[in-house]
């Protein structure tokens, strides 16, 4: 089930992801992967960005299971603390950008012969 409200940190990061189009990579919010809803996901390349607030032992175990599921589905998982969003946004965006550069999206399919000429 999708969440109705996102956290302030999610809103701030979404503003930057949506605006920056990091290295041509398009991110989506709250995309399902199996039984989990991701914070931010790109299908090309396969990157998931998750934000974490204050946590306890149960949340860490749940996050580990979620990360394992996402990796099993071919995604690289990047996790950041909410505080990183507020105190080090440039650093967060740089880590995401570096990951995008490691796995750039494939070029668009060529136009069928005779089109675009």
Buried (B, 14 or more C-beta within 10 A) or exposed (E): EEEEEBBEBBEBBBEBBEEEEBBEBEBEBBBEBEEBBBBBBBBEBBBBBBBBEEEEEEEEEEBEEBBEBBEEEEBBBBBBBBEBBEEBBEEBBEBBBEBBEEBEBEEEEEEEEEEEE
